[in-house]
């Protein structure tokens, strides 16, 4: 088990400082990050916390999973490694330009 923790169900108003303070009683918080939308800057409702040791991470997960913050129930578990993203995401199957418009 690693020391990186996924935290879902965060209130959209949650700050990284609040997230860090929530986990601090359970061990040394190395970092706390609330994930935000890259266009609007608003929280996406989840984040990640890194604890100093795997033991502290387990203790925090056991203590905080299912608890409430700002009226929302938190999902707290071990963070999974990020899946590699494929490039692309283009617009396939559309009409390519350059067509002729014949007039009769």
Order of alpha helices (4+ residues) and beta strands (2+ residues): beta-alpha-beta-beta-alpha-beta-beta-beta
